[in-house]
Amino acid sequence: MGFGHPAVITVAAVLVLSRGFERSGVVDIIANQVLKVGERLLLQLLVLVGTVVVLSGVMNNVGALALLLPVAMRLAREHNTSPSLLLMPLAFGSLLGGLTTLIGTPPNIIIATYRGSVTGESFGMFSFSPVGIAVALVGLVFIVVVGWRLTPKRSGQASTEEMFDTANYLVELNVTEASKANGLTLQQLRDELEETIPVLAVVRDDDRRAGYNFHGVLKEGDILLLEAGPDELKLLEDKVGLSAIAEPEDADDGHENAESADDSPQDKDADQRQPVNTEGLQLIEAVVRNDSIMVNRSVRQLRLNQQFGLHLVAVARDGGRLKQRLRDIRFQTGDVLLLQGSENEMSESLSTLGCLPLANRELHLGQPRKLAMSIGIFALAIMAMMFDLLPAAVAMSTAALISLLIGVLPLREGYQAIDGPVIVLLAAMLPVGEALETSGGAEIIADALLRFGVEWPIIVSLVGLFIISMLLSNVVNNAAAALLMAPIAASLASGFDVSMDPFLMVVAVSASCAFLTPIGHQSNTLVLGPGGYRFGDYWKLGLPLSLVVLAVAIPMILWVWPL
């Protein structure tokens, strides 16, 4: 029964439509303009956060953040700004923007559907807008003027450059006549090592070929350029007889000069060989999205090289580079990957894997015909909802279906756009929420809250309800928080014998205020790695922002939705 619920259908349809916007190029046009903002940090924050607030109101907020994340990283690199100052405000802005419309965030859809099941009339497309816009604007001003100062500033260039300082790890290994690697292909070399140590390039007679494009066998005199630490170097020497080329030392005394004079010309050439130039090896950084097929899987399980043509060079997590063997790493949402692969195939491979490139993302304008159709379909769906011609679930799912049928979005990408874990969680939690209501559990909890709040003004109970829902959303999915708290809010309103609308609105706003932890919302998790954040960094900005939202939301709700 859960998968057929209107809330589940609407969320899935919005995810598909959001991917259609990305595919058609609607958002890329906006992102291309954002890149022209200049070097002033406050202006960068205002434009970035303001843009994501607007976009999150009309599309999935995680999708809006994912589209602007590469733009923020590029701004940070071009203007020598720490990305940690931009990414957390950007993530929090996507949550604020979701408050402004029915389809902006799943809690709004859930609350609207719940109201419809109780009263027979759901909240409309813009019922959330008066309160949501006020909260989003005040939150935006707070973040741009004060909040960004509370985010940790990671020193130096972009934090991913610090995590992946390849100059400190790239080594050159020489293939000698006695090396076991002599005569092996790179795939055979990997099989022999039983390790996914990526070969970035093979140099033969001053001709360098990228590792992913080298298909022959290794010969004596070849140089392998790869990234390896002490453990990997020992493995390479012990198993296949590859040893690092020593840096040439200056010969100052006559004895050393005499020895060098006796060296063969071949040895002289080896000693005077210059370090290999790493430019153009097509290294790219990417972050693992929450809907990625890589989550909880390893390189071997994914067949990253054979199936996708990508070499994994390094992985960073929680702001630091992982030191364990690459083959043992199981990827998590928010991991930042350093990958190498063919430039022509990189974009498609990353899209299939569910990874978001953090650099060198080419902005495209899409096809004008598809762009116009995408906007037109969405506008018709919104009008159908505004004039009560169709329920939200029917309007959104019809728009998503039309987008797929006319080719705005390929069927495969439409399938990939649906966030399976979120949909399953919603479908599973809906019966739990209904059971909480039908079993009397919601009424018991509401009665307990009433006993504490009977001697206080109702506004105190609203504040308490807000805080409970907000804390819950920071440890579980925000949609689950809304599902659990909606029947409690309705029972609480019934106990006070007042309208349930302000209580439901409190739950809708507070369930989206997951600002305290990186696990509270997928947007927070997505910026964890690229921003170089740690778990405890989020509450420093998140707690003051939560208090600001609370201070604005409660009076606005009581004004727009009186008791």
C-alpha positions as CSV (number, residue, x, y, z in Angstrom):
1,M,0.0,0.0,0.0
2,G,2.9,2.4,0.7
3,F,4.2,2.5,-2.8
4,G,0.8,3.6,-4.2
5,H,0.5,6.4,-1.7
6,P,0.1,9.9,-3.3
7,A,3.1,11.2,-1.4
8,V,5.4,8.5,-2.7
9,I,4.2,9.0,-6.3
10,T,4.7,12.7,-6.1
11,V,8.2,12.5,-4.6
12,A,9.3,10.0,-7.4
13,A,7.8,12.3,-10.1
14,V,9.5,15.4,-8.8
15,L,12.8,13.5,-8.8
16,V,12.3,12.6,-12.5
17,L,11.3,16.2,-13.4
18,S,14.3,17.5,-11.6
19,R,16.6,15.3,-13.7
20,G,14.8,16.5,-16.8
21,F,15.6,20.1,-15.9
22,E,19.3,19.1,-15.6
23,R,19.2,17.2,-18.9
24,S,17.5,19.9,-20.9
25,G,20.0,22.6,-19.8
26,V,17.6,24.9,-17.9
27,V,19.8,25.0,-14.8
28,D,23.1,25.1,-16.7
29,I,22.0,28.5,-18.1
30,I,21.6,29.8,-14.6
31,A,24.9,28.2,-13.4
32,N,26.8,29.7,-16.3
33,Q,25.7,33.2,-15.2
34,V,26.6,32.4,-11.6
35,L,30.2,31.8,-12.6
36,K,30.5,35.5,-13.6
37,V,29.9,36.7,-10.1
38,G,33.5,37.9,-9.4
39,E,35.9,37.5,-6.5
40,R,34.0,39.1,-3.6
41,L,33.1,36.4,-1.1
42,L,29.9,38.0,0.1
43,L,28.7,38.4,-3.5
44,Q,29.6,34.8,-4.3
45,L,27.6,33.6,-1.2
46,L,24.6,35.8,-2.0
47,V,24.4,34.6,-5.6
48,L,25.2,30.9,-4.9
49,V,22.9,30.5,-1.9
50,G,20.2,32.7,-3.4
51,T,20.2,30.7,-6.6
52,V,20.0,27.4,-4.8
53,V,17.1,28.7,-2.7
54,V,15.1,29.6,-5.8
55,L,15.9,26.3,-7.6
56,S,15.1,24.2,-4.6
57,G,11.6,25.6,-4.6
58,V,10.8,24.2,-8.1
59,M,12.9,21.0,-8.1
60,N,14.3,18.4,-5.7
61,N,16.7,20.3,-3.3
62,V,19.4,17.6,-3.5
63,G,19.3,17.9,-7.3
64,A,19.6,21.7,-7.1
65,L,22.6,21.4,-4.8
66,A,24.2,18.8,-7.0
67,L,24.0,21.1,-10.0
68,L,25.6,24.1,-8.2
69,L,28.2,22.2,-6.3
70,P,30.7,22.1,-9.2
71,V,30.0,25.8,-9.8
72,A,30.9,26.6,-6.2
73,M,34.1,24.4,-6.4
74,R,35.1,26.2,-9.6
75,L,34.6,29.6,-8.0
76,A,36.7,28.5,-5.0
77,R,39.5,27.5,-7.3
78,E,39.4,30.5,-9.6
79,H,39.4,33.0,-6.7
80,N,41.6,31.2,-4.2
81,T,38.7,30.7,-1.8
82,S,38.4,27.9,0.7
83,P,35.4,25.8,-0.6
84,S,34.5,25.2,3.1
85,L,33.2,28.8,3.2
86,L,30.8,28.2,0.3
87,L,29.6,24.6,0.4
88,M,27.9,24.4,3.8
89,P,26.0,27.6,3.2
90,L,25.0,26.2,-0.2
91,A,23.7,23.0,1.4
92,F,21.7,24.8,4.0
93,G,20.3,27.1,1.3
94,S,19.0,24.1,-0.5
95,L,17.1,23.1,2.6
96,L,15.7,26.6,3.1
97,G,14.5,26.8,-0.6
98,G,12.6,23.5,-0.2
99,L,10.3,25.2,2.3
100,T,8.8,27.5,-0.2
101,T,6.6,25.3,-2.3
102,L,4.7,22.0,-2.1
103,I,7.2,20.1,-4.3
104,G,10.3,21.7,-2.8
105,T,10.9,19.0,-0.2
106,P,9.3,15.6,0.7
107,P,8.0,16.8,4.2
108,N,5.8,19.4,2.5
109,I,4.3,16.7,0.2
110,I,3.8,14.4,3.2
111,I,2.1,17.1,5.4
112,A,-0.1,18.2,2.5
113,T,-1.2,14.6,1.8
114,Y,-1.8,14.0,5.5
115,R,-4.1,17.0,5.7
116,G,-6.0,15.8,2.7
117,S,-6.5,12.4,4.3
118,V,-7.9,14.0,7.5
119,T,-9.9,17.0,6.3
120,G,-10.5,16.0,2.7
121,E,-8.5,19.0,1.4
122,S,-4.7,19.1,0.9
123,F,-2.4,22.0,1.1
124,G,-2.0,23.6,-2.3
125,M,1.2,24.2,-4.4
126,F,1.8,27.6,-2.8
127,S,0.2,27.1,0.6
128,F,3.7,26.8,2.1
129,S,5.0,29.9,0.3
130,P,4.2,32.8,2.7
131,V,5.9,31.1,5.7
132,G,8.6,29.4,3.6
133,I,9.6,32.5,1.6
134,A,9.9,34.5,4.8
135,V,12.0,31.9,6.5
136,A,14.2,31.4,3.4
137,L,14.8,35.1,3.0
138,V,15.8,35.7,6.6
139,G,17.9,32.5,6.5
140,L,19.6,33.7,3.4
141,V,20.4,37.1,4.9
142,F,21.7,35.4,8.1
143,I,24.0,33.0,6.1
144,V,25.4,35.7,3.9
145,V,26.0,38.4,6.5
146,V,26.9,36.3,9.6
147,G,26.6,32.6,9.2
148,W,29.5,31.9,6.8
149,R,31.8,33.3,9.5
150,L,30.8,30.3,11.7
151,T,31.9,27.7,9.1
152,P,35.4,26.3,9.5
153,K,37.9,27.7,7.1
154,R,40.3,25.1,5.7
155,S,43.6,26.8,5.0
156,G,45.1,27.1,1.5
157,Q,43.6,26.2,-1.8
158,A,40.5,24.1,-2.3
159,S,40.5,21.3,0.3
160,T,40.4,18.6,-2.4
161,E,43.7,19.8,-3.7
162,E,45.2,19.4,-0.2
163,M,43.7,15.9,0.1
164,F,45.0,14.9,-3.4
165,D,48.4,16.5,-3.6
166,T,49.5,14.1,-6.2
167,A,53.0,15.6,-6.4
168,N,53.8,14.0,-3.1
169,Y,52.7,10.5,-4.1
170,L,53.5,10.0,-7.8
171,V,56.5,7.7,-8.3
172,E,58.3,6.4,-11.3
173,L,59.1,2.7,-11.5
174,N,61.6,1.2,-14.0
175,V,60.9,-2.1,-15.8
176,T,64.2,-4.0,-15.9
177,E,65.1,-7.2,-17.8
178,A,64.8,-9.1,-14.5
179,S,61.4,-7.6,-13.5
180,K,58.5,-10.0,-13.4
181,A,56.5,-7.2,-14.9
182,N,58.6,-7.5,-18.1
183,G,56.2,-9.0,-20.7
184,L,53.0,-8.4,-18.8
185,T,50.1,-6.2,-19.8
186,L,48.8,-3.7,-17.3
187,Q,45.8,-5.9,-16.6
188,Q,48.1,-8.9,-16.0
189,L,50.2,-6.8,-13.7
190,R,47.1,-5.9,-11.7
191,D,46.1,-9.5,-11.5
192,E,49.6,-10.5,-10.3
193,L,49.5,-7.8,-7.6
194,E,45.9,-8.6,-6.6
195,E,45.7,-4.9,-6.0
196,T,44.1,-1.9,-7.8
197,I,47.2,0.3,-7.9
198,P,46.4,2.6,-10.9
199,V,49.1,3.1,-13.5
200,L,48.7,6.7,-14.7
201,A,51.1,6.5,-17.6
202,V,53.6,4.4,-19.4
203,V,56.7,6.1,-20.8
204,R,58.6,4.4,-23.6
205,D,61.3,6.1,-25.6
206,D,60.1,9.6,-24.5
207,D,56.6,8.6,-25.7
208,R,54.1,8.8,-22.9
209,R,50.8,7.0,-23.1
210,A,48.0,7.3,-20.4
211,G,47.6,4.0,-18.5
212,Y,43.9,3.5,-19.6
213,N,45.1,3.8,-23.2
214,F,48.1,1.4,-23.0
215,H,47.1,-2.0,-24.3
216,G,50.5,-3.6,-25.1
217,V,53.0,-5.5,-23.0
218,L,55.6,-3.9,-20.8
219,K,59.2,-4.0,-22.0
220,E,62.6,-3.4,-20.5
221,G,63.3,0.3,-20.1
222,D,59.6,1.3,-19.8
223,I,58.8,3.7,-17.0
224,L,55.5,3.4,-15.1
225,L,54.1,6.5,-13.5
226,L,51.8,5.6,-10.7
227,E,50.7,6.8,-7.3
228,A,51.8,4.6,-4.4
229,G,52.7,4.8,-0.7
230,P,55.4,2.9,1.1
231,D,53.2,-0.3,1.4
232,E,52.4,-0.3,-2.2
233,L,56.0,0.3,-3.2
234,K,57.1,-2.7,-1.2
235,L,54.4,-4.8,-2.8
236,L,55.5,-3.8,-6.3
237,E,59.1,-4.6,-5.6
238,D,58.5,-7.9,-3.8
239,K,55.9,-9.3,-6.3
240,V,56.9,-8.0,-9.7
241,G,60.4,-6.6,-9.2
242,L,59.5,-2.9,-9.9
243,S,61.6,-0.4,-7.9
244,A,61.4,3.4,-7.8
245,I,63.8,5.4,-9.9
246,A,66.1,7.3,-7.5
247,E,66.3,11.1,-7.8
248,P,69.7,12.0,-9.3
249,E,72.2,13.5,-6.7
250,D,74.7,16.2,-7.4
251,A,78.3,14.7,-7.6
252,D,80.5,17.1,-5.8
253,D,83.7,15.2,-5.0
254,G,86.2,13.8,-7.5
255,H,85.6,10.2,-6.4
256,E,82.0,10.3,-7.4
257,N,82.9,12.0,-10.6
258,A,85.3,9.3,-11.4
259,E,82.7,6.7,-10.7
260,S,80.2,8.4,-12.9
261,A,82.9,8.6,-15.7
262,D,83.0,4.8,-15.7
263,D,79.3,4.5,-15.9
264,S,77.9,3.3,-19.2
265,P,76.0,5.8,-21.4
266,Q,72.8,3.9,-20.6
267,D,73.3,4.5,-16.9
268,K,74.1,8.1,-17.4
269,D,70.8,8.5,-19.3
270,A,68.9,6.8,-16.5
271,D,70.5,9.0,-13.9
272,Q,69.9,12.2,-15.8
273,R,66.3,11.3,-16.7
274,Q,63.9,14.1,-15.8
275,P,60.7,13.4,-13.8
276,V,57.8,12.6,-16.0
277,N,55.4,15.5,-16.7
278,T,52.0,14.7,-15.2
279,E,50.1,17.3,-17.3
280,G,47.2,16.0,-19.3
281,L,46.7,12.7,-17.5
282,Q,42.9,13.4,-17.2
283,L,42.7,13.2,-13.4
284,I,39.3,14.4,-12.1
285,E,37.8,14.7,-8.7
286,A,34.2,13.5,-8.1
287,V,31.9,13.1,-5.2
288,V,29.7,10.0,-4.6
289,R,26.1,11.0,-4.6
290,N,23.5,9.5,-2.2
291,D,21.9,7.7,-5.1
292,S,25.1,6.3,-6.5
293,I,25.5,2.6,-7.3
294,M,28.9,2.8,-5.7
295,V,27.6,3.1,-2.2
296,N,28.7,0.1,0.0
297,R,30.5,-1.5,-2.9
298,S,34.2,-1.9,-3.7
299,V,36.3,-1.3,-6.8
300,R,36.3,-5.0,-7.6
301,Q,32.5,-5.4,-7.2
302,L,32.0,-2.4,-9.5
303,R,34.6,-3.6,-12.1
304,L,35.5,0.1,-12.3
305,N,38.3,-0.3,-14.8
306,Q,36.8,-3.1,-17.0
307,Q,33.2,-1.8,-17.2
308,F,33.6,2.0,-16.8
309,G,37.2,2.6,-18.0
310,L,38.1,4.5,-14.8
311,H,41.1,4.1,-12.6
312,L,40.7,4.9,-9.0
313,V,43.8,6.9,-7.8
314,A,42.7,8.0,-4.3
315,V,39.8,8.4,-1.9
316,A,39.1,11.1,0.7
317,R,36.5,10.9,3.4
318,D,35.6,13.2,6.2
319,G,38.1,15.8,5.1
320,G,41.1,13.4,5.0
321,R,42.6,11.0,2.5
322,L,42.1,7.3,3.2
323,K,45.3,5.4,3.6
324,Q,44.0,1.9,3.4
325,R,44.3,-0.3,0.2
326,L,42.0,0.9,-2.6
327,R,40.6,-2.6,-3.2
328,D,39.4,-2.8,0.5
329,I,37.5,0.5,0.4
330,R,33.7,0.4,0.3
331,F,32.5,3.7,-1.0
332,Q,30.1,5.9,1.1
333,T,28.0,8.9,0.2
334,G,30.1,12.0,0.2
335,D,33.4,10.3,-0.6
336,V,35.6,12.3,-2.8
337,L,37.4,10.2,-5.5
338,L,40.4,11.0,-7.6
339,L,39.8,9.2,-10.9
340,Q,41.6,8.8,-14.2
341,G,40.0,7.9,-17.5
342,S,39.3,8.9,-21.1
343,E,38.1,12.4,-21.4
344,N,35.5,11.4,-24.0
345,E,34.0,8.7,-21.8
346,M,34.5,10.3,-18.4
347,S,31.2,12.2,-18.2
348,E,29.0,9.3,-19.2
349,S,30.8,6.9,-16.8
350,L,30.5,9.3,-13.9
351,S,26.8,9.8,-14.7
352,T,26.1,6.1,-14.8
353,L,28.0,5.6,-11.5
354,G,26.1,8.4,-9.8
355,C,29.2,10.6,-9.2
356,L,29.3,14.3,-9.4
357,P,32.4,15.9,-11.0
358,L,33.9,18.7,-8.8
359,A,36.1,20.2,-11.5
360,N,36.2,20.8,-15.2
361,R,32.4,20.3,-15.6
362,E,31.5,21.7,-19.0
363,L,28.3,23.7,-18.8
364,H,26.0,23.0,-21.7
365,L,23.0,24.9,-22.9
366,G,21.1,21.8,-23.9
367,Q,18.8,21.6,-26.9
368,P,16.4,24.6,-27.2
369,R,13.5,22.4,-28.2
370,K,13.9,20.1,-25.2
371,L,14.5,23.1,-22.9
372,A,11.2,24.8,-24.0
373,M,9.3,21.5,-23.7
374,S,10.7,20.9,-20.2
375,I,9.6,24.3,-19.0
376,G,6.2,24.0,-20.7
377,I,5.4,20.6,-19.2
378,F,6.3,21.7,-15.8
379,A,4.3,25.0,-16.1
380,L,1.2,23.0,-17.2
381,A,1.5,20.7,-14.2
382,I,1.8,23.6,-11.8
383,M,-1.2,25.3,-13.3
384,A,-3.2,22.1,-13.1
385,M,-2.4,22.0,-9.4
386,M,-3.0,25.7,-8.7
387,F,-6.5,25.6,-10.2
388,D,-7.4,22.2,-8.6
389,L,-7.7,20.5,-11.9
390,L,-5.6,17.6,-10.8
391,P,-4.2,16.3,-7.5
392,A,-0.4,16.8,-7.1
393,A,0.4,13.2,-7.5
394,V,-1.5,13.0,-10.8
395,A,-0.2,16.3,-12.2
396,M,3.5,15.6,-11.3
397,S,3.5,11.9,-12.4
398,T,1.7,12.9,-15.7
399,A,4.3,15.6,-16.3
400,A,7.2,13.1,-15.6
401,L,5.7,10.5,-17.9
402,I,5.2,13.0,-20.8
403,S,8.9,14.1,-20.3
404,L,10.0,10.5,-20.7
405,L,7.8,9.8,-23.6
406,I,8.8,12.8,-25.7
407,G,12.5,12.4,-25.0
408,V,13.2,15.2,-22.7
409,L,14.8,12.6,-20.5
410,P,15.9,9.1,-21.6
411,L,14.1,6.2,-19.9
412,R,17.4,5.0,-18.3
413,E,18.1,8.3,-16.7
414,G,14.5,8.6,-15.6
415,Y,14.9,5.3,-13.8
416,Q,18.3,6.4,-12.3
417,A,16.8,9.7,-11.1
418,I,14.4,7.9,-8.7
419,D,16.2,7.7,-5.4
420,G,15.4,4.1,-4.4
421,P,16.3,4.3,-0.7
422,V,14.2,7.4,-0.2
423,I,11.2,5.9,-2.0
424,V,11.4,2.6,-0.1
425,L,11.8,4.5,3.2
426,L,8.7,6.6,2.5
427,A,6.7,3.6,1.5
428,A,7.8,1.7,4.6
429,M,7.2,4.6,7.0
430,L,3.7,5.5,5.8
431,P,2.1,2.4,7.5
432,V,4.2,3.1,10.6
433,G,2.8,6.7,10.8
434,E,-0.8,5.4,10.2
435,A,-0.3,2.7,12.8
436,L,0.9,5.3,15.3
437,E,-2.4,7.2,14.7
438,T,-4.8,4.2,14.6
439,S,-3.3,2.5,17.6
440,G,-3.7,5.5,19.8
441,G,0.1,6.0,20.1
442,A,0.0,9.5,18.7
443,E,-2.8,10.5,21.1
444,I,-0.8,9.1,24.0
445,I,2.2,11.2,23.1
446,A,0.0,14.2,22.5
447,D,-1.6,13.8,25.9
448,A,1.8,13.7,27.5
449,L,2.7,17.0,25.8
450,L,-0.6,18.5,26.7
451,R,0.0,17.7,30.4
452,F,3.2,19.7,30.3
453,G,1.8,22.5,28.2
454,V,-1.7,23.0,29.7
455,E,-0.6,25.8,31.9
456,W,1.4,27.5,29.2
457,P,0.3,29.5,26.1
458,I,-0.2,27.3,23.0
459,I,2.8,29.0,21.4
460,V,5.0,27.2,23.9
461,S,3.6,23.8,22.7
462,L,4.3,24.9,19.1
463,V,7.9,25.7,20.0
464,G,8.2,22.3,21.8
465,L,6.7,20.5,18.7
466,F,9.2,22.4,16.5
467,I,12.2,21.4,18.6
468,I,11.2,17.8,18.8
469,S,10.6,17.5,15.0
470,M,13.8,19.4,14.2
471,L,15.9,17.1,16.5
472,L,14.3,14.0,15.0
473,S,15.0,15.2,11.5
474,N,18.7,15.5,12.3
475,V,19.0,11.8,13.2
476,V,16.5,10.2,10.8
477,N,15.4,11.1,7.3
478,N,13.4,14.4,7.2
479,A,10.5,12.6,5.4
480,A,10.4,10.0,8.2
481,A,10.3,12.8,10.8
482,A,7.3,14.4,9.1
483,L,5.5,11.1,8.8
484,L,6.0,10.3,12.5
485,M,5.2,13.8,13.8
486,A,2.1,14.7,11.6
487,P,-0.4,12.5,13.6
488,I,1.1,13.7,16.9
489,A,0.7,17.3,15.7
490,A,-3.0,16.6,14.7
491,S,-3.7,15.0,18.1
492,L,-2.1,17.9,19.9
493,A,-4.2,20.4,18.0
494,S,-7.3,18.3,18.8
495,G,-6.4,18.3,22.5
496,F,-6.2,22.1,22.5
497,D,-9.4,22.2,20.4
498,V,-7.8,24.5,17.8
499,S,-7.1,24.3,14.1
500,M,-4.5,21.7,13.1
501,D,-3.1,23.8,10.3
502,P,-0.5,25.7,12.3
503,F,0.6,22.5,14.0
504,L,1.1,20.8,10.7
505,M,2.9,23.8,9.3
506,V,5.3,23.7,12.3
507,V,6.1,20.0,11.5
508,A,6.6,20.8,7.8
509,V,9.1,23.6,8.5
510,S,11.0,21.9,11.4
511,A,11.3,18.6,9.6
512,S,13.3,20.3,6.9
513,C,15.7,22.0,9.4
514,A,18.3,19.3,9.5
515,F,21.2,21.7,10.0
516,L,23.0,20.1,13.0
517,T,24.6,17.0,11.5
518,P,26.0,15.7,8.1
519,I,23.6,12.7,8.3
520,G,20.4,14.7,8.8
521,H,19.9,15.4,5.1
522,Q,21.4,14.2,1.8
523,S,22.5,17.8,1.0
524,N,24.6,17.9,4.1
525,T,26.2,14.6,3.3
526,L,27.0,15.6,-0.3
527,V,29.2,18.5,0.8
528,L,31.0,16.7,3.6
529,G,33.9,15.4,1.5
530,P,34.3,18.3,-1.0
531,G,34.2,20.9,1.8
532,G,36.7,19.0,4.0
533,Y,34.2,19.1,6.9
534,R,34.2,17.0,10.0
535,F,31.1,15.7,11.8
536,G,31.2,18.4,14.5
537,D,31.5,21.3,12.1
538,Y,27.8,21.4,11.2
539,W,26.2,22.5,14.4
540,K,28.4,25.7,14.6
541,L,26.4,27.2,11.8
542,G,23.4,24.9,12.0
543,L,22.4,25.7,15.6
544,P,22.2,29.5,15.2
545,L,20.5,29.0,11.8
546,S,17.9,26.7,13.5
547,L,17.2,29.3,16.1
548,V,16.8,32.0,13.5
549,V,14.3,29.7,11.6
550,L,12.4,29.0,14.8
551,A,12.2,32.7,15.7
552,V,10.8,33.6,12.2
553,A,8.6,30.5,11.5
554,I,6.4,30.4,14.6
555,P,5.2,34.1,14.4
556,M,4.7,33.7,10.6
557,I,2.8,30.5,11.0
558,L,0.4,32.0,13.6
559,W,-0.1,35.0,11.4
560,V,-0.8,33.1,8.2
561,W,-2.5,30.1,9.8
562,P,-4.3,31.4,12.9
563,L,-5.4,29.1,15.7
